[in-house]
Amino acid sequence: MESSNNNITRFDSFDFDVVVNGKHCEDGESPGTPLSFSKFGIDNRQGAVRTCLGKIRTLGSLSGLERLFLISSGVGMGTVLVLLVVKMALVTPKSTEFAFSLVLSFNILFCLYYLIHGVFCERPYELTVLVIGTTIDWVYLALNYCFTSQDTLKLVRLIITSLFGIGIITMGIILILKYHQSKNLIFRTVGANAELQNMCHVMYVYIGVLKADLQVSVTLGVLECYDSNGLMLKDYLLMPLALLVGIFTYFTGYFSMRLESKKMAIAYIICWNTIPVYVLYLIVQASLDLIRGRDDVKLEKEIYAVLFVACATSIIMRSLSLYCGIRAYKNFGKGLRQKVFGNCQSAFSNDAPVFTF
């Protein structure tokens, strides 16, 4: 929002001028009439609802493209997920097909969450993770079909992923650019204050990075428990503990921001430091296994190649989460929490305002 003089207030996102001193008020309006969306023909009554998790768009507010994106992406990912489960039922747990199908299944479940939450909450960075994840899955399934044993199930899985993957990536990129440029839901959440909008944007990015970091932690847990002799808990203490720490890291990071709690922020920093140490341990152990060699060298190379990529991704996500977390921490106590989450007791009240100036 920019003020060109004492009489005119400009809202660039709507591209109109609003006279607030009453000189150009319509007939019947008093000079003190507050500004509202309805004054400019914008119906916001059903656009978003306030919940304890923040504002969420209603189904009626979604555009045709958004509905098409939700339906087609959901059907595509759901179909591939079913085929992955069928594949796991047909192969032995000792095979790489079982391990990779399990990893892909977990990632698809995360992507389904990114799909729904990314659209209804207008989170471009979560949709970015969805597009990247879809691209990676598509490439893997193509390579898996071309360079391993070929069967009808793999072909059907690849065809479905190719057909729906193109739509997911294309429509996803369009919506990412739209959400990033418009920031409509952020505007409806915190108002026209540019500082609050920037703080809200940082908070949403931080939450998205935390979720991606949790996704990588789950992937590492699945790969770590995999062995050439089948799926097992190689370390009955370390691996479950690492998974719990990964989950605890997400919740401490989220609630430190949600409650603006410095104590939770300290707990998050403590948890943050444990995962890089664990990742380093995995890299060393995997390297030693490859040096020593086992009966199925090909199996080890395929598993550990994915493990090394997951470890590198984990380090990147951890670094981003720490950077975004520090930026979010600097915004504590500036009124953002009240604007975004409001009062949970009146969250679903019909009289609760969707937006106020």
Backbone torsions as a table, in degrees:
resi	resn	phi	psi	omega
1	MET	NA	132.4	-178.4
2	GLU	-126.8	142.7	177.8
3	SER	-111.3	117.8	179.9
4	SER	-84.0	-28.8	173.0
5	ASN	-158.4	-170.3	-176.5
6	ASN	-73.9	-14.3	-173.7
7	ASN	-103.6	-24.8	-171.7
8	ILE	-114.9	133.2	174.2
9	THR	-121.7	126.4	-173.8
10	ARG	-109.1	130.0	173.3
11	PHE	-107.3	99.8	-174.5
12	ASP	-63.6	-31.2	-176.5
13	SER	-67.5	-22.4	178.7
14	PHE	-106.1	-9.5	175.8
15	ASP	60.0	47.5	172.8
16	PHE	-147.6	163.9	177.1
17	ASP	-104.2	140.6	178.6
18	VAL	-120.0	123.4	179.1
19	VAL	-91.5	119.5	-173.0
20	VAL	-105.3	-1.7	-179.8
21	ASN	-95.1	2.3	174.6
22	GLY	92.2	-4.3	-176.1
23	LYS	-64.7	-35.4	-177.0
24	HIS	-114.8	27.1	178.6
25	CYS	-65.4	146.3	178.0
26	GLU	-70.2	164.3	-179.2
27	ASP	-59.2	133.9	178.0
28	GLY	91.1	-11.0	-179.6
29	GLU	-93.7	139.2	176.5
30	SER	-88.1	155.9	-179.8
31	PRO	-60.0	-24.5	-177.9
32	GLY	-90.4	8.4	-178.1
33	THR	-63.1	125.4	-178.3
34	PRO	-70.3	151.8	178.4
35	LEU	-71.8	146.0	178.4
36	SER	-153.2	161.8	177.5
37	PHE	-65.0	-37.8	-176.1
38	SER	-63.6	-26.5	178.9
39	LYS	-61.9	-27.0	-178.4
40	PHE	-108.6	19.7	175.5
41	GLY	77.9	20.0	-179.2
42	ILE	-107.0	115.5	-178.3
43	ASP	-89.2	110.0	-178.3
44	ASN	-110.6	9.5	-174.8
45	ARG	-65.9	-36.6	-178.8
46	GLN	-110.7	13.5	-176.3
47	GLY	-74.9	-35.4	-176.8
48	ALA	-156.6	151.9	176.5
49	VAL	-123.1	144.4	179.3
50	ARG	-88.3	129.3	176.9
51	THR	-127.2	175.7	178.1
52	CYS	-67.6	-15.8	178.5
53	LEU	-99.2	8.9	-177.9
54	GLY	108.6	-176.6	-179.6
55	LYS	-80.5	138.4	-179.5
56	ILE	-130.0	136.6	179.2
57	ARG	-70.8	150.3	176.3
58	THR	-85.7	162.2	179.9
59	LEU	-63.0	-34.2	-179.3
60	GLY	-69.0	-19.2	-178.9
61	SER	-85.7	-8.2	-177.8
62	LEU	-74.4	142.6	177.5
63	SER	-80.5	171.4	178.5
64	GLY	-61.8	-39.0	178.9
65	LEU	-64.4	-41.4	-180.0
66	GLU	-65.6	-39.8	178.5
67	ARG	-67.5	-41.6	177.3
68	LEU	-62.2	-40.7	179.0
69	PHE	-62.9	-44.7	179.7
70	LEU	-63.4	-47.0	-175.4
71	ILE	-69.0	-51.4	-177.0
72	SER	-65.1	-42.3	-180.0
73	SER	-66.9	-42.2	179.2
74	GLY	-62.8	-43.6	178.6
75	VAL	-64.7	-44.3	-179.3
76	GLY	-62.6	-49.9	-178.9
77	MET	-67.9	-36.3	177.6
78	GLY	-64.1	-40.4	178.9
79	THR	-65.2	-45.1	178.4
80	VAL	-63.3	-37.7	178.7
81	LEU	-62.3	-41.8	177.8
82	VAL	-63.4	-42.1	179.7
83	LEU	-65.2	-35.3	177.6
84	LEU	-66.5	-39.9	178.0
85	VAL	-65.4	-40.9	177.3
86	VAL	-62.1	-41.4	179.4
87	LYS	-62.5	-41.7	179.1
88	MET	-64.5	-30.7	179.0
89	ALA	-74.1	-22.3	-175.2
90	LEU	-94.4	-21.3	-176.1
91	VAL	-106.5	165.1	178.0
92	THR	-80.3	146.1	178.3
93	PRO	-61.8	-13.6	179.4
94	LYS	-77.9	-12.8	-174.6
95	SER	-88.2	157.0	176.3
96	THR	-68.1	-26.5	178.7
97	GLU	-58.5	-40.3	-179.7
98	PHE	-66.4	-46.8	-178.1
99	ALA	-63.0	-47.7	-177.7
100	PHE	-69.5	-35.7	176.6
101	SER	-63.7	-37.6	177.9
102	LEU	-65.9	-43.7	178.4
103	VAL	-63.2	-45.2	179.5
104	LEU	-63.6	-35.7	179.3
105	SER	-63.3	-45.0	177.5
106	PHE	-62.5	-42.0	-179.2
107	ASN	-66.1	-36.2	177.8
108	ILE	-66.1	-38.0	177.1
109	LEU	-62.0	-42.0	175.7
110	PHE	-63.3	-41.2	-178.9
111	CYS	-65.0	-35.7	176.3
112	LEU	-62.6	-38.8	176.5
113	TYR	-66.1	-45.2	178.5
114	TYR	-58.8	-37.5	-179.0
115	LEU	-61.1	-53.2	-175.7
116	ILE	-69.5	-50.0	-177.1
117	HIS	-69.5	-35.6	-179.2
118	GLY	-64.7	-34.5	-179.6
119	VAL	-82.0	-50.4	-175.1
120	PHE	-71.3	-22.6	178.2
121	CYS	-111.3	5.5	178.1
122	GLU	51.4	58.8	179.4
123	ARG	-106.9	96.0	-177.0
124	PRO	-63.1	-31.2	-177.0
125	TYR	-75.2	-29.3	174.5
126	GLU	-71.7	-37.2	174.7
127	LEU	-67.8	-29.9	175.6
128	THR	-63.6	-43.9	176.3
129	VAL	-61.9	-38.5	177.8
130	LEU	-61.9	-45.9	-179.6
131	VAL	-64.9	-44.2	179.0
132	ILE	-63.6	-44.3	179.2
133	GLY	-62.3	-40.5	177.9
134	THR	-63.8	-41.2	178.8
135	THR	-63.0	-44.4	179.8
136	ILE	-63.4	-44.4	178.8
137	ASP	-62.3	-39.8	-179.7
138	TRP	-63.3	-47.1	179.7
139	VAL	-62.0	-43.6	-179.2
140	TYR	-62.4	-45.1	-178.4
141	LEU	-64.0	-35.2	177.5
142	ALA	-67.0	-46.1	178.8
143	LEU	-66.1	-37.0	179.9
144	ASN	-63.3	-37.7	179.8
145	TYR	-75.4	-36.2	-174.6
146	CYS	-77.5	-34.7	-170.2
147	PHE	-112.8	4.7	175.0
148	THR	-124.8	-175.9	179.6
149	SER	-60.7	133.5	-176.2
150	GLN	-98.8	138.0	175.6
151	ASP	-146.0	172.0	-175.9
152	THR	-64.3	-38.9	-178.1
153	LEU	-63.7	-41.6	177.6
154	LYS	-64.1	-39.3	-180.0
155	LEU	-65.1	-45.5	178.8
156	VAL	-61.7	-41.9	179.2
157	ARG	-62.3	-41.2	179.9
158	LEU	-68.4	-42.2	-179.7
159	ILE	-62.9	-46.0	-179.9
160	ILE	-63.5	-42.9	179.0
161	THR	-63.3	-38.9	179.9
162	SER	-66.7	-44.0	-178.3
163	LEU	-65.4	-50.7	-178.3
164	PHE	-79.1	-28.7	-178.9
165	GLY	-62.2	-39.8	178.5
166	ILE	-60.3	-43.7	179.3
167	GLY	-66.5	-42.1	179.9
168	ILE	-61.5	-46.2	-177.6
169	ILE	-67.3	-45.6	-177.2
170	THR	-65.4	-54.8	-179.7
171	MET	-66.5	-33.8	178.0
172	GLY	-62.3	-43.7	179.1
173	ILE	-64.1	-41.1	178.5
174	ILE	-60.3	-45.7	-178.8
175	LEU	-70.8	-33.8	176.7
176	ILE	-60.1	-48.5	179.1
177	LEU	-63.8	-38.7	-179.8
178	LYS	-64.6	-49.2	-178.7
179	TYR	-65.8	-38.8	-178.0
180	HIS	-66.8	-37.3	-177.4
181	GLN	-81.1	-41.0	-174.1
182	SER	-81.1	-44.1	-176.3
183	LYS	51.3	40.1	-176.0
184	ASN	-62.4	-45.1	-177.1
185	LEU	-69.3	-34.6	175.1
186	ILE	-62.4	-41.8	178.9
187	PHE	-61.9	-42.6	179.6
188	ARG	-71.2	-21.6	-176.9
189	THR	-84.4	-49.6	-173.5
190	VAL	-110.5	-5.3	178.5
191	GLY	91.9	-164.0	-173.7
192	ALA	-90.2	6.4	178.9
193	ASN	-72.5	114.7	-175.3
194	ALA	-63.7	-36.0	-179.8
195	GLU	-65.8	-44.0	177.8
196	LEU	-65.6	-35.9	177.4
197	GLN	-62.4	-44.2	178.8
198	ASN	-64.4	-40.9	178.4
199	MET	-64.8	-40.5	178.3
200	CYS	-64.5	-39.6	177.8
201	HIS	-61.9	-44.3	178.5
202	VAL	-61.7	-41.7	180.0
203	MET	-62.7	-43.7	-179.9
204	TYR	-65.6	-39.2	177.0
205	VAL	-62.8	-42.9	179.9
206	TYR	-60.7	-44.8	179.2
207	ILE	-63.4	-40.7	178.8
208	GLY	-63.1	-40.8	178.9
209	VAL	-66.7	-37.5	177.5
210	LEU	-60.6	-40.7	179.8
211	LYS	-68.0	-41.4	177.8
212	ALA	-64.0	-36.9	178.3
213	ASP	-66.0	-40.0	176.2
214	LEU	-62.8	-39.5	177.8
215	GLN	-60.8	-44.3	179.0
216	VAL	-66.2	-36.8	179.0
217	SER	-63.0	-40.5	177.2
218	VAL	-65.4	-41.3	178.2
219	THR	-60.6	-43.6	178.2
220	LEU	-61.9	-39.5	179.3
221	GLY	-63.1	-41.2	179.2
222	VAL	-66.1	-44.4	-179.2
223	LEU	-68.0	-34.7	-177.8
224	GLU	-68.4	-34.8	-177.3
225	CYS	-82.3	-0.7	180.0
226	TYR	-90.1	137.2	-178.7
227	ASP	-136.3	158.9	-179.7
228	SER	-63.0	-16.5	176.9
229	ASN	-94.5	5.3	178.5
230	GLY	125.3	-174.3	178.2
231	LEU	-82.4	124.0	179.4
232	MET	-155.8	165.3	174.2
233	LEU	-89.8	99.7	-177.7
234	LYS	-68.0	-33.1	176.8
235	ASP	-127.6	111.4	-172.9
236	TYR	-70.2	-8.4	179.0
237	LEU	-115.7	-47.8	-170.1
238	LEU	-67.4	-48.1	-175.5
239	MET	-64.8	-50.2	176.8
240	PRO	-61.4	-36.2	179.4
241	LEU	-64.6	-39.8	179.3
242	ALA	-65.0	-38.9	176.7
243	LEU	-63.5	-44.1	179.3
244	LEU	-63.3	-40.1	178.2
245	VAL	-63.7	-40.3	177.7
246	GLY	-61.5	-43.1	178.4
247	ILE	-67.5	-43.0	180.0
248	PHE	-64.2	-35.0	177.8
249	THR	-61.8	-42.6	179.2
250	TYR	-61.5	-48.5	-175.3
251	PHE	-70.0	-36.8	176.1
252	THR	-66.5	-38.6	177.1
253	GLY	-65.4	-42.5	-178.8
254	TYR	-67.2	-49.0	-175.2
255	PHE	-74.9	-23.3	173.2
256	SER	-62.7	-37.0	177.5
257	MET	-79.4	-42.4	-176.8
258	ARG	-62.5	-41.0	-178.2
259	LEU	-99.1	-5.5	-174.2
260	GLU	52.1	50.8	-176.0
261	SER	-103.0	122.3	178.4
262	LYS	-71.0	-32.0	178.7
263	LYS	-66.1	-41.2	176.8
264	MET	-66.7	-33.8	177.5
265	ALA	-64.4	-38.8	177.0
266	ILE	-65.5	-41.9	177.9
267	ALA	-62.2	-37.1	177.7
268	TYR	-63.9	-43.1	179.8
269	ILE	-61.5	-40.3	178.6
270	ILE	-62.7	-46.0	179.3
271	CYS	-66.6	-35.4	-178.7
272	TRP	-58.8	-38.1	-176.3
273	ASN	-72.5	-19.8	-175.9
274	THR	-76.7	-37.0	-174.3
275	ILE	-67.5	-43.9	176.0
276	PRO	-57.1	-36.1	177.0
277	VAL	-64.7	-42.5	178.6
278	TYR	-64.8	-40.4	178.2
279	VAL	-62.5	-42.2	177.0
280	LEU	-61.1	-39.8	176.7
281	TYR	-61.0	-43.3	179.7
282	LEU	-62.9	-42.4	-179.6
283	ILE	-62.8	-43.5	180.0
284	VAL	-64.6	-45.4	-179.1
285	GLN	-63.6	-42.5	179.7
286	ALA	-65.2	-39.4	178.8
287	SER	-64.5	-41.7	178.4
288	LEU	-65.2	-38.5	178.0
289	ASP	-63.4	-40.8	179.8
290	LEU	-68.6	-35.3	179.1
291	ILE	-68.9	-43.9	179.8
292	ARG	-69.0	-37.5	179.7
293	GLY	76.4	150.9	178.2
294	ARG	-136.3	-169.9	-176.2
295	ASP	-65.7	-41.6	-176.4
296	ASP	-107.9	84.5	-177.6
297	VAL	-66.7	-39.2	-179.9
298	LYS	-61.1	-42.4	179.1
299	LEU	-61.5	-44.8	-179.2
300	GLU	-61.9	-44.4	-177.8
301	LYS	-62.7	-40.9	-179.5
302	GLU	-67.6	-43.8	-179.8
303	ILE	-65.4	-47.8	-174.5
304	TYR	-74.4	-24.2	174.1
305	ALA	-62.8	-44.3	177.1
306	VAL	-67.6	-37.4	179.3
307	LEU	-62.7	-42.7	179.6
308	PHE	-64.0	-40.1	177.9
309	VAL	-64.5	-42.0	178.9
310	ALA	-64.5	-38.2	177.9
311	CYS	-64.0	-44.6	178.4
312	ALA	-63.0	-41.7	177.9
313	THR	-63.2	-38.3	179.0
314	SER	-62.2	-43.4	178.7
315	ILE	-62.3	-41.8	179.2
316	ILE	-63.1	-46.3	-179.3
317	MET	-64.0	-39.6	178.7
318	ARG	-63.2	-41.5	179.6
319	SER	-64.8	-43.2	178.8
320	LEU	-65.1	-41.1	-178.8
321	SER	-65.2	-37.3	177.9
322	LEU	-66.8	-42.8	179.6
323	TYR	-62.8	-48.7	-179.8
324	CYS	-67.8	-34.3	178.9
325	GLY	-64.5	-39.9	177.6
326	ILE	-64.1	-42.1	178.1
327	ARG	-64.6	-40.2	178.4
328	ALA	-67.4	-37.1	-179.9
329	TYR	-62.0	-35.9	-179.8
330	LYS	-66.6	-16.1	-179.1
331	ASN	-95.9	3.4	178.3
332	PHE	-61.7	141.5	174.8
333	GLY	77.3	14.3	-179.0
334	LYS	-107.4	13.7	176.3
335	GLY	89.8	2.4	-177.8
336	LEU	-69.4	-40.8	-177.4
337	ARG	-59.4	-42.9	-179.6
338	GLN	-67.0	-36.1	179.9
339	LYS	-69.7	-41.8	-173.9
340	VAL	-79.0	-46.7	-172.9
341	PHE	-101.8	-25.4	174.8
342	GLY	60.6	-152.1	179.4
343	ASN	-99.8	114.3	-176.7
344	CYS	-63.5	-26.9	-177.2
345	GLN	-67.3	-27.7	179.4
346	SER	-109.8	21.5	-172.7
347	ALA	-61.1	-39.7	-173.9
348	PHE	-109.2	19.0	178.2
349	SER	-72.2	138.6	179.8
350	ASN	-69.5	-21.0	-179.1
351	ASP	-90.7	-6.0	-178.9
352	ALA	-68.3	129.6	-178.3
353	PRO	-68.8	138.4	175.4
354	VAL	-79.2	-33.9	178.6
355	PHE	-155.7	136.2	175.2
356	THR	-133.8	146.6	176.9
357	PHE	-84.8	NA	NA
